[in-house]
């Protein structure tokens, strides 16, 4: 009888450990899936900006005859930004960096257009509306990036803290990388209206 009780206790302990391991693995997988879902939201925010930029180009073309290089820069930067596609399963630091660089180039090109002194363009109501929408789009991008970083931090915490770290390597979970500030972003940009 004691032999059976010992066997039952041992089987019970193994069962509890197995249930815990399954729960821990599923929690890690949910956190990993959340990263992919949030990455999709980051892409949606960037895509909205790219789509609005197309409208801006048309507004500018119709409203003003000005230095064409600025417009060409916006068009080229938009094209590069929409060409880079990533999915949640392929978020390597190198690919995120390339994606972010293309998005920064687009943001910079639009920023130059918005701060240039084009009186005719500034007077066009649709351009003023775009400026307000652009600020909202940039805010949304910042929010979605923050949420992505939160999802990455949650996932990385799950796989690096005890006892989850014991299972993370066993199940093939590796740390992910989020967005980081670009060099020089701690300094305010110089804007001049010459």
C-alpha positions in Angstrom: 0.0 0.0 0.0 2.8 2.4 0.9 4.4 1.7 -2.4 1.2 2.8 -4.2 0.9 6.0 -2.1 4.5 6.9 -3.0 3.8 6.2 -6.6 0.6 8.3 -6.5 2.5 11.2 -4.8 5.3 11.0 -7.4 2.8 11.0 -10.3 1.0 13.9 -8.7 4.2 15.9 -8.4 5.1 15.1 -12.1 1.5 16.1 -13.1 1.8 19.5 -11.3 5.2 20.2 -12.9 3.8 19.2 -16.3 0.8 21.5 -15.9 3.0 24.3 -14.7 5.4 23.8 -17.7 2.5 23.8 -20.1 1.0 27.0 -18.6 4.4 28.7 -18.6 5.0 27.8 -22.2 1.6 29.0 -23.3 2.1 32.3 -21.4 5.4 32.8 -23.3 3.7 32.0 -26.6 0.9 34.4 -25.9 3.5 37.1 -25.1 5.3 36.3 -28.3 2.1 36.5 -30.3 1.3 39.8 -28.7 4.5 41.2 -30.1 3.4 40.3 -33.6 0.0 41.7 -33.1 1.4 45.0 -31.8 3.9 45.1 -34.6 0.9 45.1 -37.0 -0.4 48.1 -35.2 2.9 49.9 -35.7 2.8 49.1 -39.4 -0.8 50.4 -39.6 0.2 53.7 -38.1 3.1 54.1 -40.5 1.0 53.0 -43.4 -1.6 55.7 -42.5 1.2 58.3 -42.6 2.4 57.0 -46.0 -1.2 57.1 -47.4 -1.7 60.6 -46.1 1.6 61.6 -47.6 0.3 60.6 -51.0 -2.5 63.1 -50.5 -0.1 65.8 -49.4 1.9 65.4 -52.6 -1.3 66.1 -54.6 -2.2 69.1 -52.4 1.3 70.6 -52.9 1.3 69.9 -56.6 -2.0 71.7 -57.1 -1.4 74.6 -54.7 2.1 75.8 -55.3 4.9 76.0 -57.9 7.9 75.7 -55.6 11.2 73.9 -55.4 10.5 70.5 -56.8 13.3 68.7 -55.0 11.4 68.9 -51.7 8.4 67.2 -53.3 10.7 64.6 -55.0 12.3 63.8 -51.6 8.9 63.2 -50.0 7.8 61.0 -52.9 11.0 59.0 -52.8 11.0 58.6 -49.0 7.4 57.5 -49.1 8.1 54.8 -51.7 11.0 53.4 -49.7 9.0 53.5 -46.5 6.1 51.5 -48.0 8.4 48.9 -49.7 9.8 47.6 -46.4 7.5 45.0 -44.9 8.1 42.9 -41.8 6.0 40.4 -40.0 5.9 39.5 -36.3 8.0 36.3 -36.9 10.8 38.1 -38.5 11.6 41.1 -36.3 15.4 41.0 -36.3 17.3 44.1 -35.0 18.7 44.7 -38.5 15.3 44.6 -40.2 13.7 46.8 -37.5 16.6 49.3 -38.0 16.1 49.3 -41.8 12.4 49.8 -41.4 12.9 52.6 -38.9 15.5 54.4 -41.1 13.0 54.4 -44.0 10.3 55.8 -41.7 12.7 58.4 -40.3 13.6 59.5 -43.9 9.9 59.9 -44.7 9.2 61.8 -41.5 12.2 64.1 -42.2 11.1 64.8 -45.7 7.6 65.6 -44.6 9.0 67.7 -41.8 11.1 69.8 -44.2 8.0 70.3 -46.3 6.0 71.4 -43.3 8.5 73.9 -42.0 9.5 75.5 -45.3 8.2 79.0 -45.9 5.7 78.5 -48.7 3.1 81.2 -48.2 0.8 79.9 -51.0 0.9 76.5 -49.6 0.3 77.6 -46.0 -2.8 79.4 -47.2 -4.4 76.3 -48.6 -7.0 75.0 -46.2 -6.3 71.4 -47.2 -2.6 71.8 -46.4 -3.4 73.3 -42.9 -5.8 70.3 -42.4 -3.0 68.0 -43.3 -0.6 69.6 -40.9 -3.1 68.9 -38.0 -3.6 65.4 -39.2 0.2 64.8 -39.5 0.7 65.7 -35.9 -2.0 63.2 -34.9 -0.4 60.5 -37.1 3.0 61.1 -35.5 1.4 60.9 -32.1 -0.3 57.6 -33.0 3.0 56.2 -34.3 4.7 57.1 -31.0 1.9 55.4 -29.0 2.0 52.2 -31.1 5.8 52.1 -30.9 5.5 52.4 -27.1 2.9 49.6 -27.0 5.2 47.5 -29.1 8.1 48.1 -26.7 5.8 47.2 -23.8 4.9 43.9 -25.5 8.6 43.2 -26.1 9.4 44.0 -22.5 6.6 41.7 -21.2 7.8 38.9 -23.3 11.5 39.4 -22.5 10.6 39.5 -18.8 8.6 36.2 -19.0 11.5 34.4 -20.7 14.3 35.8 -18.5 12.9 35.6 -15.0 12.9 32.5 -12.9 11.3 30.0 -13.3 10.3 30.9 -16.9 13.9 31.1 -17.9 14.3 27.4 -17.2 11.8 26.6 -19.9 12.4 29.4 -22.4 15.5 27.9 -23.8 13.9 24.4 -23.8 11.0 25.7 -25.8 13.1 27.9 -28.2 12.0 31.3 -26.9 14.7 33.9 -27.4 14.8 37.6 -26.4 13.3 40.1 -28.8 14.4 43.7 -29.5 12.1 46.7 -29.5 12.5 50.2 -30.8 15.2 52.4 -29.3 15.9 56.1 -29.6 18.0 57.0 -32.6 21.3 58.8 -32.0 20.9 62.5 -31.6 17.2 62.4 -30.7 18.0 63.8 -27.3 18.7 67.2 -29.0 16.0 69.5 -30.2 16.0 69.9 -34.0 17.0 73.3 -35.4 14.2 74.8 -37.4 14.7 78.1 -39.3 12.3 80.0 -41.5 14.7 81.7 -44.0 
